[in-house]
Amino acid sequence: MQRRRILSLALLIVVLAMIVGWRLVQLQAVEWRQHALRAASIHRSVRYIPAPRGEIRDAREWLLAGDVPVIRATFVLSELEPVRWVARRLARVIGNSSDAFPWGADQLWSSLQKARSQLRGDFGSGKSLPEHAWLKNLDLLSGRKLMAVIASRPEDFPGIRVEEAGETCSVFIDPMRLFAGEIGIRSLERELNLPPGDLWQRVELVYERVQDPQIEIQDREWIFRRHRHSLLEKVPDHLVVKISKNPEDWPGIHLEEAHKRVHPRDPYLGQLLGNAGLPTDREIRRWKQREEPVIDRIALRDLRTFEALRPFAHHSADRVGRSGLEMSLEEILRGKPGAEIRILDHRRRLVGMPLQVAPAERGQNVILAIDFEFSEQCGRFLLEAGIEQGAAVIIDVPSGKAFGWCSLPAQGMEVYRDRDLYAQRTRSDQGWFFDRVSSWPIDPGSTFKTVVALLALQAGVVQPDEKIICDGVLDRSQPNHNRCFNHPRGLELDLPLAISRSCNVYFYHLGNRLGIDRIVEGSRQLGLWKRTDCGVPSEAQGISPTSNPPGTAIGRGFTTTPLQMAQVALSIAHRGNTPGIRLIDSIVPEGLRPNIDAKHFETVIDGMVSAVRDRAGTASKPEYRLGRFDVAVKTGTASITGSSQLSNAWIIGFAPVVEPRIAFAISAQGVTGHGGEICAPLLSKMLDWLVENREMELLR
């Protein structure tokens, strides 16, 4: 009994030893290369992390632009598309091997491409594609030579198999391996319901760059072997799980953390905020010229070097400001890239937890002076009045902060996601990409009379009580030139009354007395035809007049922006020395110091107050509802060249008259009606909103 047990135990030990021995033989003699490749594929990797941009918020901390984390898909061309390089390796082995195959790399590649096109209809369908007979009647010597090379380096010939058939050999391709990259891309297209070829076209465009001889060879090498090209900006969660679980089924496709720029208040303030996108080749070249490295293009071995480069380094997945505040505040908003060390196995899966070396640093936040809720409401008031193109800017008088900012038509980030829409709006003459507050100068019309009045008083060419009779025309010998239809003919006006009634003839005389040079020089002291330096990169200066003093005196023949006219109103409210207009909380521009006596401002203010309170003032009609407010205004109307009906309507001013809180400029463009008729009711609604929602004391 005991002997039987000993024999059974010995037999079991012998069987186990045989199994272990056989397994060792398999590992050492049969599977050694596979395991060696796996071991060689486990490597230490430095991963560079793009930095989130800083946020842009309004004065009440409402988020206007910010980053949210997303998972994006990128591809490495050398991993995704090995076909050309397989063809080159095959050419070295079988090229010119016989009369039947005098093929070089290009001919072999073209043949593989032909085979690919025949099978492409099933790519991404989920079907398992069988082997495809590719080359037949290859001579036995070349076939065996190719078999030996493939056996020694199978990773260089994915999906290539040679089979002997009598005195010749045949070469078969496994589409599921050789074309695995394209199959994965096509599968993504179907998963996302994208048009066939939508994603694959991006791969082909990169391939064209690799073949471009005008690009330096080192750059082409990097584009092919190392650069992670953008494929999808945001990968849906279910695909993130699918690709992460089986990365070997998606060769060349990599998932990585990135950041998407979001604009929760879109589309309002779209032109002002601007767009941020991935860096273009031009921007990368500019960084190179400034010796600012793209960190993920550098293979660093010493991470201390990374720490030294990080303050002025970029990441190719960083968002870059392209327009608006995103562009002008780039150095403030952009962050600093990070890095981490990871261990990856042969299937590109993470082994253990990454060792965080340096977390990416978010850019600085920017706070605007703008009250977004009020600005959005201003836009609604304009739209409700049927105004599709216009602007409104409201400034806090004591500080110079522009807290109300409205530009129509509003354009959000949708235009940068739709190529056809972008092309259409680029060709449009409606100025979709311009912020109409600061970057769309137009004739200011009669609002400019406030400037002319101040300059005439300071120059001594008129006295406040000087009377001029308006007969409806400056020169009776030229009845069709320099006319006035703003009030009944034969009216005798002093300067305040001329402002209140907006008499053209009165200001024709002032224009002639001043001359064009004094008008231009004095206007610049009040901020016209120069930038306010409030932080808008595309801020326009406008075009100053060069002739025709009478026409210039009534605001025709030159252009200004609503922002500049609001600065004029701000100067009048301050009776002279004026703070710089502040759009960005941390940027305080230099103010204005016009050489104009304070008493002259009071004369002009008397006329602006009368425009609302006198029965015949340009903004006094009861239906305008401005009489309830302690406000001083000047209206304006400038006919649009080439149109007999359309005009640009204006109103500028401030409130209250004593110790002003706000200054403003409103412009309704391409409308039928004059400044008081169109803009005075809009101003009334805006003042009402500020009284009710911001508790401002603006009523009389």
Helices and strands as residue ranges (DSSP letters): H 2-25, I 26-30, H 32-41, E 43-49, E 56-57, E 63-75, H 77-80, H 83-94, H 105-119, G 120-122, E 132-139, H 140-152, G 154-156, E 160-165, E 168-173, H 175-178, H 180-191, H 200-210, H 217-225, E 229-232, H 237-245, G 247-249, E 253-262, H 270-273, E 276-277, H 281-289, G 295-297, H 303-309, G 310-312, E 320-321, H 324-328, H 330-333, E 338-344, E 355-358, E 366-367, H 372-384, E 390-396, E 402-408, G 413-416, H 419-427, G 445-448, H 449-459, E 468-470, E 491-493, H 495-501, H 504-514, H 516-525, H 549-553, H 562-574, H 598-613, G 622-624, E 632-639, E 647-655, E 662-671, H 675-693
